[in-house]
Structure formats: structure tokens, C-alpha cells
Amino acid sequence: MKRKLKVAVIGCGFMGRTHTNAHRQVANFFDVGIEPVLEVACATDADRAQAFADKWGFTSGSGDWREVMGRDDIDLVDICVPNNLHAEMAIAAAEAGKMILCEKPLAMDVAEGRKMVDAVEKAGVANLVSFNYRRVPAVTLAKQLIDQGKLGKIFHYRAQFLQDWTISTEVPQGGTATWRLDSAAAGSGVTGDLLAHCIDTAMWQNGPITRANAMTETFVKERVHADTGETQPVGIDDACTFFCRFENGSLGNFESTRYARGHKAKYTFEINGEHASIRWDLHDLHRLEWSDHRDDEEVRGWRSIHVTDAGGEHPYMDHWWVPGLQIGYAESFVHQLADFLGAIEEGKPCSPSFRDALQTQKVCAAVLESAAEDRWVDVPAD
């Protein structure tokens, strides 16, 4: 008999849907000893929360997240709300003894992130931050190949995350749909929203980032606020490029923008080592590009690995279909939840924890400080 884990999902937007879908799917595809039960969906608008609850199969909906934190029938709180609400909710959940799954980035800034880490570690509750791209099978395979030493010494890590949805000056800031453009809700722009993914994956694959040198730009300086109708200054970064050094001696080059026409979610990385190179593209997420200099010269070059093997050679794929049939974005959240539930069952931590995500927050802070002051900034390790 599986242990039932009663779940409260806070937030009924895009991320609320992806997380809820994972809770519904995970026990169907993974042999986990813990089964999520959708107990309550919560949003600031109680009617919206109830509609979401009815659609997705929750027992109830609620318009009061504080009431939800105090309920004895909730085991796991899943936080899928704008960044400025993460800290208050996570700390309240920890103090109530709830397990926590929180969307990225961890917090608005490092100081908030530290408080969140202190809260979950003091309470001793299981915690995970949703950097879901780690769990794309091709990305996980890249990590395994690096750990096996197949690339040899790493020289370069470069990543991009490109979008184009904010180019029009008519796009507002703030409100339910465009809170990511409002610094009061998001904290930062592409740095916290997009580059945080790249930074987390990079440090997971290649180790800590120690120094950064960045530049940012806000191309549209004023936007109408969706809630007030007033024209206000834009406080987030529309684009960010930074160089960095990794602890292992390799060099990093990262770029993100929402002003790259033709790109909706172009997340790529390439890693160059002494023996081989790897590259990956979210638009073709089931493929890993691989080039090994040790191959015979007449066949040396880039090859495309179709990461769909269900025989156990490719991460996670033995839980899905047959070789050649691929999966997509939504399944990365299922993998994330399966790993988290497995760790809870075994009484072990799961990465990226709040403490892991705090280090990504420190890199983001260093990047923004560097851009503001036009200088290299060290990333603290403590």
C-alpha cells in the first residue's frame, strides 16, 4: 500500500499547471512508494482556485494560502507563485512542518534566500527547488558523461536562453500575465528568470562558478502597469551577457535576452573538453550532440544521439515508451517529482535543495552587481 502524500499547490497559472500535471502523472509511470494526492489548489482569487481545483481533480480550492499552511491534512506545499511571494510562503510552510517544492529562482535576493534555507534546515523538512531542465534525459546524460570523465578536462561552458516575447512596447508590466516584467514581483528580468536555469545546470554539470563579469540592458525603459494603467519605469533586465570562471579552471560564457526575434525558448549549452564536446538544444530536447576527438579520423565529427533508449542506457527513459519515441517538456517535471518522492521515501536530501539554489541566487546577484558596477565580482561560497 503506497503512502499518501497530500499536496497543496499554491498558484494556478502556467507553473501551477505543470506541477499539478506532474503530481497526477508520477505514480502512473514511476514505481514510487509515495503517491501524491491533490488536496487543495490555492490562489488569491478563491473562484479561480476552485475552478482550477475542479478541472485538475483537487479535493478543494482556497483563496487563503495562510489557512492552507495551517491545515493538518497537508503534507507537501508546492509553491508556484511570483518570486516576491516565495520567501514568506516557504518560511510559513517550514514552520508548519510541511515539505516544500518551490519554483525557481529561490528568492528575490540572497538575503531572502538565506532566510528560506535557515527555515527549512531548522524545521528539518524535505525541500526542493524546481530547476526542471536537470531532469531532461539528454541533459542528465550529459552530466553522466562528464562525471565518467569522457570529456576529460573541461575548458569551456557556454549557454544561451533566448526569447522574443517582450519586444513590443505595448506589452505591459505587472499583473497576472506579465509579472515577470515587474521588478517588484520578479526581482530581476532574464537573469533570474532564464539565466538562473542555465546557471543551475552549469554548476550541476561543471562545478561552482567563482567570478563573473556582466553587462545588462533594458531596451524598453517604461511600460504601462497592467493593474494600475499607469506608465512606470521598467526595473528588470531585458538582456544579460556575462563571462565567468569556474572553480575547475574552465571559462563560461552566458547570454540571455527576450529580444531575439524568432526564438521562443531557445535554451542551449555547449561544453568543450580535452577529449570531446557536448551540445544540447531545448528545441530538440531529446537529442544530445556529441563529438569525440578519439574517434578514428575518417569518422571524426559531430553525431546526434537520440536519447530515447528504454533499455536503461538513457536516464528516465525506461519509465516511458519504446526506443525512438520521445518525450517532452512536461515530463521533466514528472522526473523531478519522482526523484523528490524517492528521496523523501528514503529519508535523503534531493538536489537542487534550497541550499543548492541559494548558490545559484548568489551567482545571479554577482552578475547583476557586476553589470551595475562594470567590474568583475567574486561569488561567495559560504
C-alpha positions in Angstrom: 0.0 0.0 0.0 1.5 3.3 -1.1 1.9 6.1 1.4 -0.4 9.0 0.5 1.1 12.5 0.4 -1.5 15.2 0.5 -0.5 18.2 -1.7 -1.4 21.8 -1.7 -0.4 23.7 -4.9 -0.2 27.4 -4.4 -0.6 29.2 -7.7 -2.9 28.3 -10.6 -1.0 29.7 -13.6 1.4 28.2 -16.0 3.7 26.7 -13.4 0.7 25.5 -11.3 -0.4 23.5 -14.3 3.0 21.9 -15.0 3.5 20.9 -11.3 -0.1 19.7 -10.9 0.3 17.6 -14.1 3.4 16.0 -12.6 1.6 15.2 -9.4 -1.2 13.5 -11.4 1.2 11.5 -13.7 4.1 10.4 -11.5 2.6 7.3 -9.9 1.4 6.1 -13.2 4.9 6.0 -14.7 7.3 5.6 -11.7 7.2 2.9 -9.1 7.3 5.3 -6.2 6.3 4.3 -2.7 4.6 7.6 -2.1 1.6 8.8 -4.1 0.7 12.4 -4.3 -3.0 13.3 -3.5 -4.2 16.6 -4.9 -5.8 18.0 -1.8 -6.1 21.8 -2.3 -5.4 24.3 -5.0 -4.8 27.9 -3.8 -4.8 31.3 -5.5 -5.6 34.8 -4.4 -8.8 34.6 -6.2 -10.9 31.9 -4.5 -13.2 31.4 -7.5 -10.2 30.9 -9.8 -8.7 28.5 -7.3 -12.0 26.5 -7.1 -12.2 26.4 -10.9 -8.6 25.1 -11.1 -9.4 22.6 -8.4 -12.4 21.3 -10.3 -10.6 21.0 -13.6 -7.5 19.2 -12.2 -9.1 17.0 -9.6 -8.2 18.6 -6.3 -10.5 18.0 -3.3 -11.0 21.7 -2.8 -9.9 25.2 -3.7 -8.9 28.0 -1.4 -8.2 31.8 -1.7 -6.2 31.9 1.5 -2.7 30.4 1.4 -2.1 31.1 5.2 -5.1 29.0 6.0 -3.7 26.2 3.8 -0.4 26.3 5.7 -2.1 25.7 9.0 -4.1 22.7 7.8 -3.1 19.3 9.4 -4.1 17.4 6.2 -1.4 19.0 4.1 2.0 17.2 3.8 3.6 19.0 0.9 3.3 22.6 -0.2 4.1 23.2 -3.9 4.8 26.9 -4.4 4.1 28.2 -8.0 3.7 31.9 -7.5 5.7 35.1 -8.4 9.1 35.4 -6.9 8.3 38.0 -4.3 6.0 35.5 -2.6 8.4 32.6 -2.3 10.1 33.5 0.9 7.0 34.3 3.0 5.2 31.2 1.9 8.2 28.8 2.2 9.1 30.0 5.6 5.5 29.6 6.8 5.3 26.2 5.3 8.6 25.1 7.0 7.4 26.5 10.4 4.2 24.4 9.9 6.3 21.3 9.3 5.4 20.9 5.6 7.6 19.5 2.9 8.2 22.1 0.2 8.6 22.2 -3.6 9.3 25.7 -4.7 9.6 27.2 -8.2 12.8 28.9 -9.2 14.5 31.3 -8.6 14.6 30.6 -4.9 14.0 34.1 -3.8 14.2 37.8 -4.7 17.7 38.1 -3.4 20.4 36.4 -1.4 19.2 37.7 1.9 15.7 36.3 1.4 17.3 33.0 0.2 19.3 32.6 3.3 16.2 33.0 5.5 14.5 30.3 3.5 17.5 28.0 3.8 17.6 28.6 7.6 13.9 27.9 7.9 13.8 24.6 6.1 17.0 23.4 7.8 15.8 24.4 11.2 12.5 22.6 10.6 14.2 19.6 9.1 11.6 19.4 6.2 12.3 18.0 2.8 12.8 20.7 0.2 13.4 21.1 -3.5 13.7 24.0 -6.0 12.2 23.4 -9.4 15.1 23.6 -11.9 13.4 21.1 -14.1 15.9 21.2 -17.0 18.3 19.0 -15.0 15.8 16.2 -15.5 15.5 16.3 -19.3 17.1 12.9 -20.2 19.6 14.4 -22.6 20.8 16.9 -20.1 21.1 14.2 -17.4 23.0 12.1 -19.9 25.4 15.0 -20.5 26.0 15.2 -16.7 26.7 11.4 -16.6 29.2 11.6 -19.5 31.1 14.4 -17.7 31.1 12.6 -14.4 32.5 9.5 -16.2 35.4 11.6 -17.5 34.6 11.1 -21.1 35.2 14.8 -21.9 38.4 14.9 -19.9 39.4 18.3 -18.5 36.7 20.9 -19.2 37.8 24.1 -20.9 34.6 26.0 -21.9 31.0 26.1 -20.9 28.7 28.3 -22.9 24.9 28.7 -22.7 22.1 30.8 -24.2 18.5 31.3 -23.3 16.7 33.4 -26.0 13.2 34.6 -26.3 11.3 37.4 -28.2 8.0 38.0 -26.4 8.7 41.4 -24.9 9.9 43.3 -27.9 6.7 45.3 -28.4 6.4 48.4 -26.3 2.7 47.6 -25.9 3.4 44.6 -23.6 2.5 45.8 -20.1 4.4 45.0 -16.9 2.8 43.6 -13.7 -0.4 41.8 -13.2 -1.2 38.1 -13.5 0.2 37.5 -17.0 3.2 39.8 -17.1 4.5 39.9 -13.6 7.9 38.8 -14.9 8.4 42.3 -16.3 7.7 44.0 -12.9 10.8 44.2 -10.7 8.6 44.4 -7.6 7.3 40.9 -8.3 10.2 39.3 -10.2 13.3 40.9 -8.6 15.2 40.7 -11.9 14.5 40.0 -15.5 16.2 37.5 -17.7 18.9 36.9 -15.1 16.6 35.4 -12.5 14.0 34.0 -14.9 16.1 32.4 -17.6 19.8 32.6 -16.8 19.0 31.0 -13.4 18.2 27.8 -15.3 21.4 28.0 -17.2 23.5 28.7 -14.1 21.9 25.9 -12.1 22.5 23.4 -14.9 26.1 24.6 -15.5 27.1 24.3 -11.8 25.5 20.9 -11.6 27.4 19.7 -14.6 30.7 21.6 -14.2 31.0 22.7 -10.6 30.9 26.1 -8.8 31.2 29.5 -10.5 33.6 31.7 -8.7 33.7 35.0 -10.5 31.5 36.9 -13.0 31.7 39.9 -15.3 28.4 41.0 -16.8 26.5 43.6 -18.8 22.7 44.1 -18.9 20.3 46.3 -20.8 16.7 47.4 -20.5 15.6 48.2 -24.0 12.2 49.5 -23.2 12.5 51.9 -20.3 8.8 52.5 -19.5 5.8 50.3 -19.7 2.1 50.6 -18.6 1.4 48.6 -15.4 -1.3 46.0 -16.1 -3.0 46.6 -12.8 -2.9 50.4 -12.4 -2.8 51.6 -16.0 0.0 53.9 -15.1 3.2 54.3 -17.1 6.1 53.3 -14.9 9.9 52.8 -15.3 10.9 49.3 -16.1 13.3 47.9 -13.4 14.2 44.5 -14.8 16.9 43.5 -17.3 15.7 42.7 -20.8 19.1 41.2 -21.8 22.2 39.9 -19.9 25.5 38.6 -21.1 28.2 37.5 -18.7 31.6 35.8 -18.6 32.7 33.7 -15.7 35.3 31.4 -14.2 34.5 28.0 -12.8 36.3 26.6 -9.8 37.8 23.8 -12.0 39.6 26.4 -14.2 37.2 26.4 -17.1 35.7 29.6 -18.7 32.0 30.3 -19.0 30.0 32.5 -21.5 26.3 33.0 -20.8 23.7 35.1 -22.7 20.0 35.6 -22.3 17.6 38.0 -23.9 13.9 38.5 -24.5 14.8 40.5 -27.7 15.9 37.7 -30.0 13.4 37.7 -32.9 12.4 34.2 -34.0 13.2 32.5 -30.6 10.5 31.5 -28.2 12.6 29.4 -25.7 16.0 28.8 -27.3 17.9 27.3 -24.4 21.2 25.8 -25.5 24.5 24.8 -23.9 27.9 23.5 -25.3 30.7 22.0 -23.2 34.2 21.6 -24.6 36.7 19.2 -23.0 40.1 17.9 -23.9 38.7 14.7 -25.4 35.2 15.5 -26.5 32.4 18.2 -26.7 28.7 18.1 -25.9 25.9 20.4 -27.0 22.2 20.5 -26.4 19.2 22.5 -27.6 15.8 22.7 -25.8 14.1 23.0 -29.2 15.3 19.5 -30.0 15.5 18.3 -26.3 15.6 14.6 -26.9 18.9 14.8 -28.8 22.4 15.2 -27.4 25.1 16.3 -29.9 28.5 14.6 -29.3 31.9 14.9 -30.8 34.8 12.8 -29.7 38.3 13.5 -30.9 39.4 10.0 -30.1 37.3 8.6 -32.9 39.1 7.4 -36.0 39.9 10.4 -38.2 37.8 9.3 -41.1 34.6 9.2 -39.0 35.5 12.0 -36.6 32.9 14.7 -36.2 29.6 15.6 -34.6 27.0 12.9 -34.1 23.4 13.1 -32.8 22.4 10.8 -30.0 18.6 10.2 -29.9 18.1 10.0 -26.1 15.1 7.6 -26.1 16.5 4.2 -25.2 14.1 2.5 -22.9 16.6 -0.3 -22.0 18.2 1.6 -19.2 21.1 3.2 -21.0 19.4 6.6 -21.1 18.2 8.4 -17.9 14.5 8.1 -17.1 13.5 6.6 -20.4 12.8 3.1 -19.1 9.7 4.6 -17.5 8.1 5.7 -20.7 7.7 4.2 -24.2 9.8 2.1 -26.6 13.1 3.3 -28.1 12.7 6.0 -30.7 9.5 7.5 -29.1 10.4 10.7 -27.4 9.1 12.7 -24.5 9.0 16.5 -23.9 9.0 19.4 -21.5 6.2 18.3 -19.2 7.9 15.0 -18.4 10.9 16.8 -16.9 8.6 17.9 -14.0 7.4 14.3 -13.6 11.1 13.2 -13.4 11.8 15.9 -10.8 8.9 14.9 -8.7 9.8 11.2 -8.9 13.3 11.9 -7.7 11.9 14.1 -4.9 9.4 11.4 -3.7 12.1 8.8 -3.9 14.3 10.9 -1.7 11.5 11.5 0.8 10.8 7.8 1.0 14.5 7.1 1.7 14.9 10.0 4.1 17.6 11.6 1.9 18.0 15.1 0.6 17.2 15.8 -3.1 19.0 18.3 -5.3 18.7 21.1 -6.0 17.7 21.8 -2.4 17.1 25.3 -1.1 20.8 25.5 -0.1 21.9 24.4 -3.6 19.5 27.0 -5.2 21.0 29.7 -2.9 24.3 29.3 -4.6 22.6 30.0 -8.0 21.0 33.0 -6.3 24.5 34.2 -5.3 25.7 33.9 -8.9 22.7 35.9 -10.2 23.4 38.6 -7.6 27.1 38.7 -8.6 26.0 39.0 -12.3 23.7 41.9 -11.5 26.2 43.7 -9.3 28.9 43.3 -12.0 26.6 44.8 -14.6 25.7 47.7 -12.3 29.3 48.5 -11.4 31.1 47.4 -14.6 33.6 45.1 -12.9 34.4 41.5 -12.0 32.6 40.3 -8.9 33.5 37.3 -6.8 30.8 34.8 -6.0 30.8 33.9 -2.2 31.0 30.2 -1.5 29.6 30.3 2.1 
